[in-house]
Amino acid sequence: MTIVISAFPCLGKITLTNQHPDHYIDMEFYESRVTKNMTETYQHQFFMNCASTIQLVYETGAYDVIFITDDDRLIHKLNDLNIPIIHVLPNPFNYYHLAEYKQRVMHRSGIDWYEQVLANDVDHLADKIDRLRYENATIYFVEPDKYLEHLVPELQ
């Protein structure tokens, strides 16, 4: 059975996909760039199309794992399709763990990228986690020097 894992950047989605291309697929849509300057109507359509594409891959069962972004607009569309999602998120309740994650991202992608793309999401993580817990979602937290294969028992 295929599982869907939503994960923040720098957690090993691409590495695992490259190491195990017959089992894992990273469904990257570059939504932060693609939706730039789109009207709300077009963004809605874009995320519906992304969710439909993921649904097709999910229902074929061709892959053990589908990795996706943590973008709430996509997550909501997948929830509407009743596709279960495992979430892997930085831990805003542990200063040391969060600081290590931020450093990991900035080392890989730079401070400017972090500030432009990820900082707002990190700042609002506690609210996102509260919402996901209310929805009874499965959540795993990033730990220092750990990646998806260390954090998600379903990948074992």
C-alpha positions in Angstrom: 0.0 0.0 0.0 1.2 3.5 -0.9 1.8 6.1 1.8 2.0 9.8 1.3 4.6 11.8 3.3 4.5 15.5 3.5 7.8 16.9 4.7 9.6 20.2 5.0 12.7 20.8 2.8 16.1 19.2 3.7 14.8 16.0 5.2 16.0 13.6 2.5 13.0 13.3 0.1 15.2 13.7 -3.0 18.0 11.5 -1.6 15.7 8.6 -0.9 13.9 9.0 -4.2 17.3 8.9 -6.0 18.5 5.9 -4.0 15.2 3.9 -4.4 13.5 5.2 -7.6 11.4 2.0 -7.9 9.9 2.5 -4.5 9.8 6.3 -3.8 8.7 9.3 -5.8 9.0 12.9 -5.0 6.0 14.8 -6.4 7.5 18.2 -6.5 5.4 21.0 -8.1 7.6 24.0 -7.1 4.4 25.7 -5.9 6.0 28.7 -4.4 7.5 29.7 -7.8 4.7 28.4 -10.0 1.9 30.2 -8.2 3.7 33.5 -8.1 1.4 36.2 -9.5 -1.5 33.7 -10.0 -4.9 34.8 -9.1 -6.6 33.0 -6.3 -8.8 31.2 -8.8 -5.8 29.9 -10.8 -4.1 28.9 -7.5 -7.1 26.9 -6.5 -7.1 25.2 -9.9 -3.4 24.5 -9.8 -3.6 22.8 -6.4 -6.7 20.8 -7.5 -4.7 19.6 -10.5 -1.7 18.7 -8.3 -3.9 16.8 -5.9 -5.5 14.9 -8.7 -2.2 13.9 -10.1 -1.0 12.7 -6.7 -4.3 10.8 -6.3 -3.7 9.0 -9.7 -0.2 7.9 -8.6 -1.5 7.0 -5.1 -4.3 4.8 -6.5 -2.1 2.9 -8.9 0.0 1.7 -5.9 3.1 1.8 -8.2 5.2 3.3 -5.4 5.6 2.5 -1.7 5.9 6.2 -0.8 4.9 9.5 -2.4 6.8 12.5 -1.0 5.0 15.8 -1.2 5.5 19.4 0.0 4.1 20.7 3.2 2.1 23.4 1.5 -1.3 23.7 3.2 -3.1 24.5 0.0 -2.1 21.1 -1.4 -2.6 19.3 1.9 -6.2 20.6 2.1 -6.9 19.4 -1.5 -5.6 15.9 -0.6 -7.6 15.9 2.6 -10.7 16.6 0.5 -9.8 13.4 -1.6 -9.5 11.4 1.7 -5.8 10.6 1.1 -4.0 9.9 4.4 -0.9 11.9 4.9 2.0 11.5 7.3 3.6 14.8 8.3 7.3 15.4 9.1 7.8 18.8 10.6 10.4 20.8 12.5 9.7 20.9 16.2 8.8 24.4 17.3 8.6 23.3 20.9 12.3 22.3 21.1 14.7 25.2 20.6 17.7 23.0 20.0 16.0 20.8 17.4 14.5 23.8 15.6 17.8 25.7 15.5 19.6 22.6 14.0 16.9 22.3 11.4 17.1 26.0 10.4 20.9 25.7 10.2 20.6 22.6 8.0 18.3 24.5 5.6 20.4 27.7 5.5 23.5 25.6 4.9 21.9 23.9 1.9 19.9 26.7 0.4 21.1 29.9 1.9 19.7 32.5 4.3 17.9 34.4 1.5 16.0 31.3 0.4 15.1 30.4 4.0 13.8 33.9 4.6 11.8 34.1 1.4 10.4 30.6 1.2 10.4 29.0 4.6 10.7 31.5 7.5 6.9 32.3 7.6 6.0 28.6 7.6 8.5 27.9 10.5 7.1 30.9 12.4 3.6 29.4 12.2 4.4 25.8 12.9 2.8 25.7 16.3 -0.6 26.7 14.8 -0.1 24.1 12.0 0.7 21.4 14.5 -2.4 22.3 16.6 -4.6 22.0 13.5 -3.0 18.7 12.5 -3.4 17.3 16.0 -7.1 18.4 16.0 -7.5 16.5 12.7 -5.8 13.4 14.2 -3.0 13.5 11.7 0.2 11.5 12.1 3.1 13.8 12.9 6.8 13.1 13.3 9.2 15.8 14.4 12.6 16.5 12.9 15.5 15.7 15.2 19.1 16.8 14.9 21.1 15.0 12.2 18.1 12.8 11.4 16.3 12.4 8.1 13.1 10.8 6.9 14.4 7.2 7.0 15.3 7.8 10.7 12.1 9.6 11.7 9.3 7.7 10.0 8.8 4.1 11.2 6.6 3.4 8.2 9.7 3.7 6.0 11.4 0.9 7.9 
